[in-house]
Amino acid sequence: MADINIQNIVASASIADKLDLKRIEKVLPNTKYTPNIFPGLVLRPKELKASFLLFRSGKVVCTGAKTVEDVEKSVREMMDMLSRAGFNVADKPDINVQNIVASGDFHGKLDLIETAVNLGLENVEYEPEIFPGMVYRRPDLGVVLLLFSSGRIVCTGAKRPEQAFNAFSRIKKEMVERGLLY
């Protein structure tokens, strides 16, 4: 089994019918709102394990958490901050994980040219002059994998931690069975 760590979870939620971003910026610390550059307010509470983008529509994006539990806890605490500051927010938001980024190590080396040929060129992008890793898309896994000659691997696009862990397990097994991992 590869050593696997979740690096980032991006989730979205609808927390209100609308948000007054100018007022939030004035009331809450650790905010930045520059609507002429970006339509969302950036909120980086020092005490939380995540950062947020808040939009006038009442939608938020949460990023930076490493567990789904931390996402849920951070969203609740951010909503409590807004509520305590006098903003109307939903009682229970529907939180949707959009993307999980995980990284791992197979503890072995890969010859990326041999790997690309073995895995099927229709699922692989490998241009070492542009990017040192190989991009491997497996539709059956529902994720995109970045494979590096060092044996390091990055998985993106998972919606659940188990999906990322399953992708790592299946790819490592495939690498070993094909004799691609040295």
VMD Tcl script that builds the backbone (N, CA, C; Angstrom):
set m [mol new atoms 546]
animate dup $m
set s [atomselect $m all]
$s set {name element resname resid chain x y z} {
  {N N MET 1 A 0.839 -1.190 0.000}
  {CA C MET 1 A 0.000 0.000 0.000}
  {C C MET 1 A 0.874 1.240 0.000}
  {N N ALA 2 A 0.466 2.242 -0.704}
  {CA C ALA 2 A 1.186 3.516 -0.750}
  {C C ALA 2 A 0.861 4.327 0.501}
  {N N ASP 3 A 1.803 5.187 0.886}
  {CA C ASP 3 A 1.505 6.167 1.932}
  {C C ASP 3 A 0.685 7.263 1.277}
  {N N ILE 4 A -0.494 7.553 1.823}
  {CA C ILE 4 A -1.424 8.499 1.208}
  {C C ILE 4 A -1.838 9.540 2.240}
  {N N ASN 5 A -1.852 10.802 1.819}
  {CA C ASN 5 A -2.293 11.889 2.690}
  {C C ASN 5 A -3.193 12.831 1.918}
  {N N ILE 6 A -4.299 13.192 2.511}
  {CA C ILE 6 A -5.155 14.208 1.909}
  {C C ILE 6 A -4.497 15.557 2.156}
  {N N GLN 7 A -4.342 16.327 1.087}
  {CA C GLN 7 A -3.692 17.635 1.166}
  {C C GLN 7 A -4.692 18.777 1.241}
  {N N ASN 8 A -5.838 18.608 0.576}
  {CA C ASN 8 A -6.810 19.704 0.519}
  {C C ASN 8 A -8.171 19.143 0.122}
  {N N ILE 9 A -9.198 19.694 0.741}
  {CA C ILE 9 A -10.574 19.388 0.351}
  {C C ILE 9 A -11.249 20.713 0.013}
  {N N VAL 10 A -11.876 20.752 -1.156}
  {CA C VAL 10 A -12.645 21.921 -1.573}
  {C C VAL 10 A -14.115 21.531 -1.536}
  {N N ALA 11 A -14.914 22.330 -0.842}
  {CA C ALA 11 A -16.344 22.045 -0.718}
  {C C ALA 11 A -17.125 23.332 -0.930}
  {N N SER 12 A -18.378 23.170 -1.300}
  {CA C SER 12 A -19.250 24.331 -1.472}
  {C C SER 12 A -20.502 24.145 -0.634}
  {N N ALA 13 A -21.147 25.265 -0.338}
  {CA C ALA 13 A -22.393 25.228 0.435}
  {C C ALA 13 A -23.166 26.509 0.160}
  {N N SER 14 A -24.443 26.429 0.382}
  {CA C SER 14 A -25.297 27.615 0.316}
  {C C SER 14 A -25.696 27.917 1.754}
  {N N ILE 15 A -25.262 29.075 2.270}
  {CA C ILE 15 A -25.485 29.380 3.689}
  {C C ILE 15 A -26.516 30.473 3.927}
  {N N ALA 16 A -26.929 31.157 2.855}
  {CA C ALA 16 A -27.905 32.249 3.003}
  {C C ALA 16 A -28.529 32.539 1.642}
  {N N ASP 17 A -29.629 33.303 1.669}
  {CA C ASP 17 A -30.240 33.730 0.410}
  {C C ASP 17 A -29.385 34.785 -0.273}
  {N N LYS 18 A -28.735 35.631 0.549}
  {CA C LYS 18 A -27.812 36.639 0.032}
  {C C LYS 18 A -26.902 37.078 1.166}
  {N N LEU 19 A -25.745 37.602 0.792}
  {CA C LEU 19 A -24.780 38.092 1.777}
  {C C LEU 19 A -24.331 39.497 1.387}
  {N N ASP 20 A -24.218 40.365 2.383}
  {CA C ASP 20 A -23.717 41.724 2.172}
  {C C ASP 20 A -22.203 41.681 2.411}
  {N N LEU 21 A -21.461 41.493 1.337}
  {CA C LEU 21 A -20.019 41.284 1.459}
  {C C LEU 21 A -19.283 42.517 1.968}
  {N N LYS 22 A -19.734 43.708 1.605}
  {CA C LYS 22 A -19.094 44.937 2.102}
  {C C LYS 22 A -19.234 45.037 3.612}
  {N N ARG 23 A -20.413 44.713 4.091}
  {CA C ARG 23 A -20.655 44.769 5.546}
  {C C ARG 23 A -19.857 43.684 6.273}
  {N N ILE 24 A -19.794 42.493 5.679}
  {CA C ILE 24 A -19.015 41.413 6.307}
  {C C ILE 24 A -17.556 41.834 6.421}
  {N N GLU 25 A -17.027 42.455 5.363}
  {CA C GLU 25 A -15.629 42.894 5.402}
  {C C GLU 25 A -15.398 43.899 6.537}
  {N N LYS 26 A -16.376 44.779 6.776}
  {CA C LYS 26 A -16.232 45.785 7.835}
  {C C LYS 26 A -16.332 45.168 9.229}
  {N N VAL 27 A -17.148 44.126 9.364}
  {CA C VAL 27 A -17.447 43.568 10.680}
  {C C VAL 27 A -16.476 42.457 11.109}
  {N N LEU 28 A -16.066 41.624 10.181}
  {CA C LEU 28 A -15.232 40.475 10.539}
  {C C LEU 28 A -13.756 40.731 10.228}
  {N N PRO 29 A -12.876 40.259 11.100}
  {CA C PRO 29 A -11.441 40.370 10.808}
  {C C PRO 29 A -11.022 39.313 9.768}
  {N N ASN 30 A -9.831 39.466 9.264}
  {CA C ASN 30 A -9.225 38.501 8.335}
  {C C ASN 30 A -10.053 38.304 7.070}
  {N N THR 31 A -10.565 39.417 6.537}
  {CA C THR 31 A -11.339 39.375 5.301}
  {C C THR 31 A -10.684 40.277 4.265}
  {N N LYS 32 A -10.962 39.956 3.009}
  {CA C LYS 32 A -10.496 40.814 1.918}
  {C C LYS 32 A -11.555 40.775 0.824}
  {N N TYR 33 A -12.007 41.961 0.442}
  {CA C TYR 33 A -13.033 42.061 -0.587}
  {C C TYR 33 A -12.630 43.143 -1.573}
  {N N THR 34 A -12.301 42.745 -2.784}
  {CA C THR 34 A -11.954 43.667 -3.861}
  {C C THR 34 A -12.796 43.298 -5.080}
  {N N PRO 35 A -14.066 43.760 -5.099}
  {CA C PRO 35 A -15.006 43.330 -6.135}
  {C C PRO 35 A -14.595 43.699 -7.554}
  {N N ASN 36 A -13.747 44.715 -7.720}
  {CA C ASN 36 A -13.289 45.060 -9.061}
  {C C ASN 36 A -12.266 44.046 -9.594}
  {N N ILE 37 A -11.721 43.218 -8.706}
  {CA C ILE 37 A -10.754 42.185 -9.102}
  {C C ILE 37 A -11.382 40.790 -9.055}
  {N N PHE 38 A -12.146 40.522 -7.999}
  {CA C PHE 38 A -12.766 39.212 -7.807}
  {C C PHE 38 A -14.097 39.405 -7.087}
  {N N PRO 39 A -15.172 38.741 -7.535}
  {CA C PRO 39 A -16.501 39.008 -6.965}
  {C C PRO 39 A -16.750 38.422 -5.572}
  {N N GLY 40 A -15.827 37.634 -5.063}
  {CA C GLY 40 A -16.032 37.018 -3.758}
  {C C GLY 40 A -15.207 37.671 -2.668}
  {N N LEU 41 A -15.663 37.467 -1.443}
  {CA C LEU 41 A -14.937 37.932 -0.262}
  {C C LEU 41 A -14.106 36.768 0.252}
  {N N VAL 42 A -12.845 37.021 0.536}
  {CA C VAL 42 A -11.962 35.996 1.092}
  {C C VAL 42 A -11.994 36.127 2.607}
  {N N LEU 43 A -12.275 35.037 3.291}
  {CA C LEU 43 A -12.310 34.999 4.751}
  {C C LEU 43 A -11.334 33.923 5.205}
  {N N ARG 44 A -10.338 34.351 5.986}
  {CA C ARG 44 A -9.327 33.412 6.493}
  {C C ARG 44 A -9.281 33.478 8.019}
  {N N PRO 45 A -10.246 32.849 8.665}
  {CA C PRO 45 A -10.240 32.880 10.140}
  {C C PRO 45 A -9.026 32.127 10.685}
  {N N LYS 46 A -8.267 32.776 11.520}
  {CA C LYS 46 A -7.041 32.166 12.049}
  {C C LYS 46 A -7.336 30.934 12.899}
  {N N GLU 47 A -8.495 30.915 13.535}
  {CA C GLU 47 A -8.814 29.822 14.450}
  {C C GLU 47 A -9.403 28.596 13.747}
  {N N LEU 48 A -9.680 28.692 12.449}
  {CA C LEU 48 A -10.279 27.564 11.728}
  {C C LEU 48 A -9.255 26.867 10.840}
  {N N LYS 49 A -9.559 25.634 10.478}
  {CA C LYS 49 A -8.668 24.830 9.647}
  {C C LYS 49 A -8.956 24.999 8.165}
  {N N ALA 50 A -9.682 26.033 7.808}
  {CA C ALA 50 A -10.052 26.250 6.409}
  {C C ALA 50 A -10.196 27.736 6.140}
  {N N SER 51 A -10.187 28.069 4.859}
  {CA C SER 51 A -10.461 29.425 4.399}
  {C C SER 51 A -11.716 29.386 3.539}
  {N N PHE 52 A -12.302 30.565 3.303}
  {CA C PHE 52 A -13.583 30.610 2.600}
  {C C PHE 52 A -13.613 31.705 1.556}
  {N N LEU 53 A -14.362 31.439 0.508}
  {CA C LEU 53 A -14.778 32.456 -0.450}
  {C C LEU 53 A -16.277 32.608 -0.256}
  {N N LEU 54 A -16.730 33.807 0.038}
  {CA C LEU 54 A -18.150 34.081 0.211}
  {C C LEU 54 A -18.628 34.914 -0.965}
  {N N PHE 55 A -19.825 34.600 -1.464}
  {CA C PHE 55 A -20.380 35.312 -2.601}
  {C C PHE 55 A -21.718 35.950 -2.217}
  {N N ARG 56 A -22.076 37.025 -2.918}
  {CA C ARG 56 A -23.328 37.744 -2.648}
  {C C ARG 56 A -24.531 36.822 -2.707}
  {N N SER 57 A -24.473 35.792 -3.521}
  {CA C SER 57 A -25.591 34.858 -3.690}
  {C C SER 57 A -25.857 34.010 -2.447}
  {N N GLY 58 A -24.964 34.086 -1.453}
  {CA C GLY 58 A -25.103 33.255 -0.260}
  {C C GLY 58 A -24.343 31.941 -0.362}
  {N N LYS 59 A -23.679 31.743 -1.467}
  {CA C LYS 59 A -22.882 30.531 -1.656}
  {C C LYS 59 A -21.482 30.767 -1.106}
  {N N VAL 60 A -20.886 29.699 -0.598}
  {CA C VAL 60 A -19.510 29.766 -0.100}
  {C C VAL 60 A -18.718 28.584 -0.637}
  {N N VAL 61 A -17.421 28.795 -0.731}
  {CA C VAL 61 A -16.481 27.730 -1.066}
  {C C VAL 61 A -15.508 27.637 0.097}
  {N N CYS 62 A -15.321 26.440 0.573}
  {CA C CYS 62 A -14.417 26.163 1.684}
  {C C CYS 62 A -13.206 25.431 1.126}
  {N N THR 63 A -12.014 25.855 1.507}
  {CA C THR 63 A -10.804 25.196 1.037}
  {C C THR 63 A -9.763 25.156 2.149}
  {N N GLY 64 A -8.900 24.169 2.065}
  {CA C GLY 64 A -7.795 24.088 3.023}
  {C C GLY 64 A -7.934 23.017 4.073}
  {N N ALA 65 A -9.112 22.477 4.271}
  {CA C ALA 65 A -9.295 21.420 5.270}
  {C C ALA 65 A -8.703 20.112 4.751}
  {N N LYS 66 A -8.348 19.232 5.657}
  {CA C LYS 66 A -7.749 17.953 5.270}
  {C C LYS 66 A -8.653 16.757 5.570}
  {N N THR 67 A -9.789 17.017 6.220}
  {CA C THR 67 A -10.771 15.958 6.451}
  {C C THR 67 A -12.164 16.518 6.184}
  {N N VAL 68 A -13.091 15.635 5.857}
  {CA C VAL 68 A -14.476 16.062 5.641}
  {C C VAL 68 A -15.045 16.605 6.947}
  {N N GLU 69 A -14.650 16.011 8.067}
  {CA C GLU 69 A -15.112 16.489 9.372}
  {C C GLU 69 A -14.648 17.916 9.626}
  {N N ASP 70 A -13.387 18.226 9.247}
  {CA C ASP 70 A -12.885 19.593 9.409}
  {C C ASP 70 A -13.636 20.571 8.511}
  {N N VAL 71 A -14.021 20.132 7.315}
  {CA C VAL 71 A -14.832 20.986 6.427}
  {C C VAL 71 A -16.142 21.319 7.130}
  {N N GLU 72 A -16.846 20.286 7.598}
  {CA C GLU 72 A -18.149 20.492 8.233}
  {C C GLU 72 A -18.032 21.375 9.470}
  {N N LYS 73 A -17.031 21.118 10.285}
  {CA C LYS 73 A -16.830 21.905 11.505}
  {C C LYS 73 A -16.490 23.355 11.157}
  {N N SER 74 A -15.613 23.552 10.185}
  {CA C SER 74 A -15.212 24.908 9.797}
  {C C SER 74 A -16.379 25.695 9.220}
  {N N VAL 75 A -17.205 25.052 8.391}
  {CA C VAL 75 A -18.376 25.742 7.826}
  {C C VAL 75 A -19.326 26.138 8.950}
  {N N ARG 76 A -19.577 25.228 9.893}
  {CA C ARG 76 A -20.463 25.555 11.022}
  {C C ARG 76 A -19.913 26.735 11.824}
  {N N GLU 77 A -18.614 26.706 12.113}
  {CA C GLU 77 A -18.012 27.770 12.916}
  {C C GLU 77 A -18.013 29.102 12.164}
  {N N MET 78 A -17.772 29.059 10.842}
  {CA C MET 78 A -17.824 30.283 10.043}
  {C C MET 78 A -19.244 30.853 10.063}
  {N N MET 79 A -20.245 29.980 9.938}
  {CA C MET 79 A -21.636 30.428 9.985}
  {C C MET 79 A -21.973 31.003 11.360}
  {N N ASP 80 A -21.450 30.411 12.419}
  {CA C ASP 80 A -21.654 30.949 13.773}
  {C C ASP 80 A -21.048 32.351 13.887}
  {N N MET 81 A -19.865 32.550 13.294}
  {CA C MET 81 A -19.230 33.870 13.303}
  {C C MET 81 A -20.144 34.894 12.630}
  {N N LEU 82 A -20.676 34.521 11.470}
  {CA C LEU 82 A -21.574 35.429 10.746}
  {C C LEU 82 A -22.846 35.697 11.544}
  {N N SER 83 A -23.393 34.658 12.131}
  {CA C SER 83 A -24.620 34.796 12.913}
  {C C SER 83 A -24.401 35.719 14.117}
  {N N ARG 84 A -23.300 35.515 14.842}
  {CA C ARG 84 A -22.979 36.362 15.990}
  {C C ARG 84 A -22.773 37.823 15.581}
  {N N ALA 85 A -22.332 38.028 14.328}
  {CA C ALA 85 A -22.116 39.397 13.822}
  {C C ALA 85 A -23.408 40.008 13.276}
  {N N GLY 86 A -24.524 39.265 13.363}
  {CA C GLY 86 A -25.815 39.815 12.976}
  {C C GLY 86 A -26.285 39.472 11.575}
  {N N PHE 87 A -25.643 38.519 10.930}
  {CA C PHE 87 A -26.051 38.124 9.583}
  {C C PHE 87 A -26.985 36.920 9.646}
  {N N ASN 88 A -27.972 36.905 8.762}
  {CA C ASN 88 A -28.888 35.768 8.685}
  {C C ASN 88 A -28.254 34.663 7.853}
  {N N VAL 89 A -28.145 33.489 8.468}
  {CA C VAL 89 A -27.590 32.333 7.764}
  {C C VAL 89 A -28.518 31.134 7.971}
  {N N ALA 90 A -28.392 30.157 7.108}
  {CA C ALA 90 A -29.230 28.956 7.182}
  {C C ALA 90 A -28.961 28.190 8.470}
  {N N ASP 91 A -29.942 27.388 8.868}
  {CA C ASP 91 A -29.758 26.557 10.055}
  {C C ASP 91 A -28.809 25.399 9.773}
  {N N LYS 92 A -29.000 24.762 8.622}
  {CA C LYS 92 A -28.193 23.586 8.297}
  {C C LYS 92 A -27.883 23.606 6.794}
  {N N PRO 93 A -26.671 24.001 6.441}
  {CA C PRO 93 A -26.344 24.073 5.015}
  {C C PRO 93 A -26.080 22.691 4.421}
  {N N ASP 94 A -26.309 22.577 3.136}
  {CA C ASP 94 A -25.984 21.359 2.403}
  {C C ASP 94 A -24.559 21.524 1.883}
  {N N ILE 95 A -23.627 20.799 2.478}
  {CA C ILE 95 A -22.209 20.913 2.117}
  {C C ILE 95 A -21.880 19.829 1.098}
  {N N ASN 96 A -21.279 20.253 -0.014}
  {CA C ASN 96 A -20.917 19.314 -1.079}
  {C C ASN 96 A -19.423 19.365 -1.337}
  {N N VAL 97 A -18.767 18.219 -1.182}
  {CA C VAL 97 A -17.344 18.138 -1.510}
  {C C VAL 97 A -17.218 18.185 -3.025}
  {N N GLN 98 A -16.402 19.103 -3.517}
  {CA C GLN 98 A -16.193 19.273 -4.951}
  {C C GLN 98 A -14.917 18.589 -5.441}
  {N N ASN 99 A -13.882 18.589 -4.601}
  {CA C ASN 99 A -12.593 18.058 -5.027}
  {C C ASN 99 A -11.745 17.712 -3.815}
  {N N ILE 100 A -11.121 16.552 -3.876}
  {CA C ILE 100 A -10.150 16.159 -2.863}
  {C C ILE 100 A -8.821 15.953 -3.574}
  {N N VAL 101 A -7.778 16.577 -3.023}
  {CA C VAL 101 A -6.429 16.395 -3.537}
  {C C VAL 101 A -5.659 15.593 -2.498}
  {N N ALA 102 A -5.088 14.484 -2.937}
  {CA C ALA 102 A -4.307 13.628 -2.051}
  {C C ALA 102 A -2.962 13.344 -2.705}
  {N N SER 103 A -1.961 13.092 -1.899}
  {CA C SER 103 A -0.648 12.734 -2.433}
  {C C SER 103 A -0.163 11.477 -1.734}
  {N N GLY 104 A 0.716 10.790 -2.418}
  {CA C GLY 104 A 1.226 9.555 -1.854}
  {C C GLY 104 A 2.578 9.187 -2.423}
  {N N ASP 105 A 3.101 8.090 -1.918}
  {CA C ASP 105 A 4.413 7.602 -2.343}
  {C C ASP 105 A 4.326 6.097 -2.477}
  {N N PHE 106 A 4.705 5.597 -3.652}
  {CA C PHE 106 A 4.707 4.151 -3.891}
  {C C PHE 106 A 5.960 3.477 -3.349}
  {N N HIS 107 A 6.922 4.261 -2.877}
  {CA C HIS 107 A 8.192 3.728 -2.369}
  {C C HIS 107 A 8.883 2.881 -3.431}
  {N N GLY 108 A 8.936 3.430 -4.605}
  {CA C GLY 108 A 9.618 2.802 -5.725}
  {C C GLY 108 A 9.691 3.813 -6.841}
  {N N LYS 109 A 10.502 3.525 -7.840}
  {CA C LYS 109 A 10.681 4.438 -8.966}
  {C C LYS 109 A 9.845 3.988 -10.157}
  {N N LEU 110 A 9.500 4.937 -11.026}
  {CA C LEU 110 A 8.760 4.661 -12.256}
  {C C LEU 110 A 9.550 5.168 -13.450}
  {N N ASP 111 A 9.616 4.384 -14.496}
  {CA C ASP 111 A 10.103 4.857 -15.787}
  {C C ASP 111 A 8.850 5.365 -16.495}
  {N N LEU 112 A 8.713 6.683 -16.591}
  {CA C LEU 112 A 7.460 7.252 -17.078}
  {C C LEU 112 A 7.192 6.958 -18.552}
  {N N ILE 113 A 8.215 6.837 -19.355}
  {CA C ILE 113 A 7.994 6.487 -20.767}
  {C C ILE 113 A 7.438 5.069 -20.860}
  {N N GLU 114 A 8.071 4.135 -20.175}
  {CA C GLU 114 A 7.589 2.749 -20.156}
  {C C GLU 114 A 6.185 2.681 -19.553}
  {N N THR 115 A 5.941 3.445 -18.511}
  {CA C THR 115 A 4.638 3.463 -17.855}
  {C C THR 115 A 3.566 4.002 -18.799}
  {N N ALA 116 A 3.874 5.080 -19.507}
  {CA C ALA 116 A 2.912 5.675 -20.440}
  {C C ALA 116 A 2.519 4.680 -21.522}
  {N N VAL 117 A 3.482 3.982 -22.077}
  {CA C VAL 117 A 3.204 3.002 -23.126}
  {C C VAL 117 A 2.375 1.847 -22.568}
  {N N ASN 118 A 2.730 1.378 -21.386}
  {CA C ASN 118 A 2.036 0.247 -20.761}
  {C C ASN 118 A 0.601 0.572 -20.366}
  {N N LEU 119 A 0.349 1.800 -19.945}
  {CA C LEU 119 A -0.984 2.158 -19.454}
  {C C LEU 119 A -1.938 2.536 -20.579}
  {N N GLY 120 A -1.420 2.710 -21.760}
  {CA C GLY 120 A -2.277 3.064 -22.891}
  {C C GLY 120 A -2.235 4.548 -23.149}
  {N N LEU 121 A -1.677 4.925 -24.254}
  {CA C LEU 121 A -1.465 6.341 -24.558}
  {C C LEU 121 A -2.750 7.151 -24.632}
  {N N GLU 122 A -3.892 6.486 -24.846}
  {CA C GLU 122 A -5.153 7.230 -24.920}
  {C C GLU 122 A -5.571 7.801 -23.560}
  {N N ASN 123 A -5.012 7.263 -22.471}
  {CA C ASN 123 A -5.350 7.733 -21.121}
  {C C ASN 123 A -4.235 8.558 -20.482}
  {N N VAL 124 A -3.176 8.823 -21.243}
  {CA C VAL 124 A -1.971 9.411 -20.665}
  {C C VAL 124 A -1.577 10.689 -21.399}
  {N N GLU 125 A -1.100 11.666 -20.638}
  {CA C GLU 125 A -0.432 12.844 -21.183}
  {C C GLU 125 A 0.935 12.894 -20.539}
  {N N TYR 126 A 1.965 12.850 -21.359}
  {CA C TYR 126 A 3.321 12.924 -20.821}
  {C C TYR 126 A 4.184 13.745 -21.763}
  {N N GLU 127 A 4.503 14.953 -21.335}
  {CA C GLU 127 A 5.367 15.855 -22.081}
  {C C GLU 127 A 6.411 16.397 -21.108}
  {N N PRO 128 A 7.515 15.646 -20.922}
  {CA C PRO 128 A 8.501 16.008 -19.895}
  {C C PRO 128 A 9.149 17.378 -20.089}
  {N N GLU 129 A 9.106 17.912 -21.320}
  {CA C GLU 129 A 9.669 19.255 -21.542}
  {C C GLU 129 A 8.786 20.329 -20.914}
  {N N ILE 130 A 7.510 19.995 -20.722}
  {CA C ILE 130 A 6.549 20.965 -20.190}
  {C C ILE 130 A 6.269 20.723 -18.710}
  {N N PHE 131 A 6.134 19.445 -18.330}
  {CA C PHE 131 A 5.778 19.078 -16.954}
  {C C PHE 131 A 6.464 17.751 -16.624}
  {N N PRO 132 A 7.109 17.654 -15.454}
  {CA C PRO 132 A 7.897 16.454 -15.158}
  {C C PRO 132 A 7.077 15.207 -14.804}
  {N N GLY 133 A 5.795 15.361 -14.651}
  {CA C GLY 133 A 4.958 14.219 -14.297}
  {C C GLY 133 A 4.106 13.763 -15.453}
  {N N MET 134 A 3.556 12.570 -15.298}
  {CA C MET 134 A 2.654 12.002 -16.288}
  {C C MET 134 A 1.224 12.151 -15.767}
  {N N VAL 135 A 0.331 12.643 -16.609}
  {CA C VAL 135 A -1.076 12.788 -16.246}
  {C C VAL 135 A -1.789 11.527 -16.724}
  {N N TYR 136 A -2.448 10.840 -15.803}
  {CA C TYR 136 A -3.112 9.581 -16.106}
  {C C TYR 136 A -4.581 9.707 -15.746}
  {N N ARG 137 A -5.430 9.621 -16.767}
  {CA C ARG 137 A -6.885 9.716 -16.560}
  {C C ARG 137 A -7.485 8.335 -16.722}
  {N N ARG 138 A -8.103 7.859 -15.666}
  {CA C ARG 138 A -8.795 6.576 -15.709}
  {C C ARG 138 A -10.265 6.841 -15.469}
  {N N PRO 139 A -11.089 6.812 -16.524}
  {CA C PRO 139 A -12.517 7.108 -16.357}
  {C C PRO 139 A -13.193 6.219 -15.308}
  {N N ASP 140 A -12.755 4.974 -15.190}
  {CA C ASP 140 A -13.383 4.072 -14.228}
  {C C ASP 140 A -13.093 4.460 -12.780}
  {N N LEU 141 A -12.032 5.238 -12.548}
  {CA C LEU 141 A -11.708 5.674 -11.189}
  {C C LEU 141 A -12.328 7.026 -10.857}
  {N N GLY 142 A -12.643 7.814 -11.882}
  {CA C GLY 142 A -13.245 9.123 -11.657}
  {C C GLY 142 A -12.295 10.157 -11.096}
  {N N VAL 143 A -10.996 9.939 -11.243}
  {CA C VAL 143 A -9.997 10.876 -10.745}
  {C C VAL 143 A -8.920 11.068 -11.803}
  {N N VAL 144 A -8.084 12.065 -11.588}
  {CA C VAL 144 A -6.905 12.278 -12.419}
  {C C VAL 144 A -5.696 12.051 -11.519}
  {N N LEU 145 A -4.732 11.294 -12.036}
  {CA C LEU 145 A -3.529 10.990 -11.271}
  {C C LEU 145 A -2.319 11.616 -11.941}
  {N N LEU 146 A -1.456 12.189 -11.140}
  {CA C LEU 146 A -0.172 12.692 -11.605}
  {C C LEU 146 A 0.884 11.740 -11.068}
  {N N LEU 147 A 1.609 11.087 -11.957}
  {CA C LEU 147 A 2.637 10.126 -11.571}
  {C C LEU 147 A 4.007 10.728 -11.844}
  {N N PHE 148 A 4.917 10.565 -10.914}
  {CA C PHE 148 A 6.269 11.099 -11.051}
  {C C PHE 148 A 7.276 9.959 -10.993}
  {N N SER 149 A 8.420 10.149 -11.645}
  {CA C SER 149 A 9.430 9.096 -11.711}
  {C C SER 149 A 9.942 8.702 -10.328}
  {N N SER 150 A 9.844 9.595 -9.363}
  {CA C SER 150 A 10.281 9.324 -7.987}
  {C C SER 150 A 9.378 8.325 -7.271}
  {N N GLY 151 A 8.221 8.013 -7.881}
  {CA C GLY 151 A 7.246 7.152 -7.222}
  {C C GLY 151 A 6.188 7.935 -6.465}
  {N N ARG 152 A 6.314 9.251 -6.483}
  {CA C ARG 152 A 5.291 10.096 -5.861}
  {C C ARG 152 A 4.091 10.160 -6.790}
  {N N ILE 153 A 2.919 10.341 -6.196}
  {CA C ILE 153 A 1.682 10.380 -6.970}
  {C C ILE 153 A 0.742 11.398 -6.332}
  {N N VAL 154 A 0.013 12.123 -7.165}
  {CA C VAL 154 A -0.991 13.080 -6.711}
  {C C VAL 154 A -2.313 12.682 -7.358}
  {N N CYS 155 A -3.352 12.678 -6.565}
  {CA C CYS 155 A -4.690 12.344 -7.040}
  {C C CYS 155 A -5.568 13.574 -6.865}
  {N N THR 156 A -6.302 13.933 -7.906}
  {CA C THR 156 A -7.220 15.056 -7.814}
  {C C THR 156 A -8.551 14.675 -8.457}
  {N N GLY 157 A -9.597 15.304 -7.986}
  {CA C GLY 157 A -10.914 15.052 -8.560}
  {C C GLY 157 A -11.782 14.106 -7.760}
  {N N ALA 158 A -11.266 13.543 -6.692}
  {CA C ALA 158 A -12.078 12.640 -5.865}
  {C C ALA 158 A -13.152 13.447 -5.137}
  {N N LYS 159 A -14.270 12.812 -4.878}
  {CA C LYS 159 A -15.365 13.443 -4.130}
  {C C LYS 159 A -15.439 12.909 -2.698}
  {N N ARG 160 A -14.825 11.766 -2.472}
  {CA C ARG 160 A -14.802 11.140 -1.148}
  {C C ARG 160 A -13.378 10.640 -0.878}
  {N N PRO 161 A -12.915 10.685 0.362}
  {CA C PRO 161 A -11.569 10.176 0.657}
  {C C PRO 161 A -11.370 8.736 0.182}
  {N N GLU 162 A -12.409 7.894 0.345}
  {CA C GLU 162 A -12.286 6.491 -0.060}
  {C C GLU 162 A -12.003 6.365 -1.555}
  {N N GLN 163 A -12.542 7.284 -2.346}
  {CA C GLN 163 A -12.317 7.255 -3.790}
  {C C GLN 163 A -10.835 7.478 -4.093}
  {N N ALA 164 A -10.199 8.415 -3.397}
  {CA C ALA 164 A -8.764 8.665 -3.584}
  {C C ALA 164 A -7.953 7.458 -3.121}
  {N N PHE 165 A -8.296 6.912 -1.951}
  {CA C PHE 165 A -7.555 5.761 -1.425}
  {C C PHE 165 A -7.694 4.552 -2.350}
  {N N ASN 166 A -8.888 4.337 -2.878}
  {CA C ASN 166 A -9.133 3.235 -3.808}
  {C C ASN 166 A -8.307 3.410 -5.084}
  {N N ALA 167 A -8.251 4.643 -5.599}
  {CA C ALA 167 A -7.468 4.905 -6.816}
  {C C ALA 167 A -5.998 4.590 -6.577}
  {N N PHE 168 A -5.445 5.023 -5.436}
  {CA C PHE 168 A -4.051 4.724 -5.115}
  {C C PHE 168 A -3.815 3.214 -5.064}
  {N N SER 169 A -4.690 2.510 -4.370}
  {CA C SER 169 A -4.531 1.061 -4.220}
  {C C SER 169 A -4.564 0.352 -5.571}
  {N N ARG 170 A -5.542 0.719 -6.379}
  {CA C ARG 170 A -5.691 0.062 -7.687}
  {C C ARG 170 A -4.522 0.371 -8.611}
  {N N ILE 171 A -4.053 1.609 -8.600}
  {CA C ILE 171 A -2.930 1.980 -9.468}
  {C C ILE 171 A -1.653 1.309 -8.996}
  {N N LYS 172 A -1.423 1.279 -7.699}
  {CA C LYS 172 A -0.204 0.610 -7.212}
  {C C LYS 172 A -0.236 -0.865 -7.586}
  {N N LYS 173 A -1.369 -1.510 -7.398}
  {CA C LYS 173 A -1.491 -2.927 -7.761}
  {C C LYS 173 A -1.191 -3.122 -9.249}
  {N N GLU 174 A -1.738 -2.250 -10.071}
  {CA C GLU 174 A -1.512 -2.329 -11.514}
  {C C GLU 174 A -0.038 -2.121 -11.852}
  {N N MET 175 A 0.615 -1.171 -11.192}
  {CA C MET 175 A 2.032 -0.921 -11.436}
  {C C MET 175 A 2.885 -2.127 -11.067}
  {N N VAL 176 A 2.568 -2.728 -9.943}
  {CA C VAL 176 A 3.323 -3.901 -9.483}
  {C C VAL 176 A 3.085 -5.070 -10.446}
  {N N GLU 177 A 1.819 -5.340 -10.782}
  {CA C GLU 177 A 1.492 -6.466 -11.669}
  {C C GLU 177 A 2.148 -6.332 -13.046}
  {N N ARG 178 A 2.282 -5.105 -13.530}
  {CA C ARG 178 A 2.891 -4.883 -14.842}
  {C C ARG 178 A 4.403 -4.746 -14.765}
  {N N GLY 179 A 4.965 -4.806 -13.565}
  {CA C GLY 179 A 6.416 -4.674 -13.399}
  {C C GLY 179 A 6.936 -3.280 -13.669}
  {N N LEU 180 A 6.116 -2.276 -13.404}
  {CA C LEU 180 A 6.508 -0.890 -13.693}
  {C C LEU 180 A 7.120 -0.172 -12.496}
  {N N LEU 181 A 6.992 -0.726 -11.335}
  {CA C LEU 181 A 7.495 -0.107 -10.123}
  {C C LEU 181 A 8.818 -0.758 -9.742}
  {N N TYR 182 A 9.880 0.030 -9.674}
  {CA C TYR 182 A 11.227 -0.510 -9.408}
  {C C TYR 182 A 11.677 -0.196 -8.008}
}
mol reanalyze $m
mol bondsrecalc $m
mol representation Tube
mol addrep $m
